[in-house]
């Protein structure tokens, strides 16, 4: 595989920088700052120290013995990003970007959040670095992820309710971009996934790439070989690229799982590769769900973190190259996988990660016992307990 | 020679400045937009900017977002806006500029968009999410079709970016008066003046200033330092207020007249 993106932020034809002029100089500054930081051993050492001592890296690569026996096929390993501080992989990126923020001399950060995991991870690093923090969140997401709203507030962030459009992640990103346009000189926008204008898709991927590097090392140690397949859920797709990127040039199958909602044959899903086409949203050219006039369609998923109309541009690139296979899991399949892992491994996955597990449930039994699959368990499910209970008619 | 260029030349000869009102096409209906454009012209506007509604307008504040939402709910499409312009062209020769997010152009097809726009009688297009590094192919197609692509510059634009943008822009240069979205509060005129002077040094193109201008006195202040003044959100607010059709047209007319007087 060639190294992507190119200097213009392009992954093949995807990516780019489709933003109002006001933001372009800030994106150029971010690009420069990141390029310098990447070459600076002091920056790398500081980041590594925080990842080890604050986030708790390396996260374990856990052999899910009971799940493997239950499914009766390939050996299944879970990359335990759910054990990161704050409960998801998101903090790998927010920590890196918080360091970039202070390097640029900015004192305020803003962020969008869907499931609230990125918002919590931003609020956390903002508290730790003493930065002012506003997090934009759709009101529908605030309802279904109420616990994370409280967590962000306790951490000292202001949660700004977004009541426009679909009242989910898409609208939260629009509001964040508007805030950033207004306060661009004092504020850094910590974008939470491999989305948005260049250099965000590259920066977020690079900060998440620690997941794949660790996995490779751990896999060599415990199995003495590379895995046969990697599986991850794909909303924007940062946990997936975090896991995949270290294996891009290896003979390893990769599977990205989008949110199938009520089914990709219905209008209610967030599966961009099943029902989408190429367009531009939030600064990047990529596959997205839109109508014939280019208006962005409303999406649906039981998982707030996957409920978004566009996919990261690098995924679109791998999709066209067929380097990664993209599939989807419905709400029901994800909920069943949530139950399964909870009951037989005692690990409660985030509903986002449960989509990846749902694919493993279908895929693992078709492989022989000497094959090995790694699933990115990108987040823990505590935030979803209330939502799942409500879906089942119980109150917590 | 295009209508935009002609309008600015004529104004320059008379030592006048352009008033460029913005309204959202299809808010509340395309039929009303047609009546509004004609009324705005009668009241003295020099160029009219027509918003093309988009579901996720990241450069717009709440007022224009609301207008886009209403227009989309009324079922407005780009195709219908072209038909509206075609119909307007039987009654007016005022320069018409579309403000259109890039995804609407992509979905329509870049080449097809340029042809249909020119065919209908559109003179220029402003694409708020297409900075100078992107869309070179689109600008080339537009140039071949004689459709002006008007680029935006902002307070944050570096001298290097000003140079690149004025080279690529046609018709005029749109200077965004503040770091913010449409409908924000205007900042100091002195800061705008400095940047406008910088743009003028780099280019022969007229410079129109927009974002945050909401009163005749602000329009007058900006007109004293630029070639044109764009008023959007303040006008869209008048149209959004529920009232009899004739009352809306009267208010819009008075608004445009007052602002034209202020910039003259």
Interface residues (C-beta under 8 A of the other chain):
Chain A: X8 X16 X17 X18 X19 X20 X21 X22 X23 X24 X25 X26 X164 X165 X170 X171 X174 X177 X178 X181 X182 X183 X184 X185 X278 X279 X280 X281 X282 X283 X290 X292 X293 X294 X295 X296
Chain B: X54 X55 X56 X57 X58 X59 X61 X65 X69 X72 X77 X78 X102 X103 X104 X105 X106 X107 X108 X128 X129 X130 X131 X133 X134 X151 X152 X153 X154 X155 X156 X157 X158 X161 X165 X176 X179 X180 X181 X184
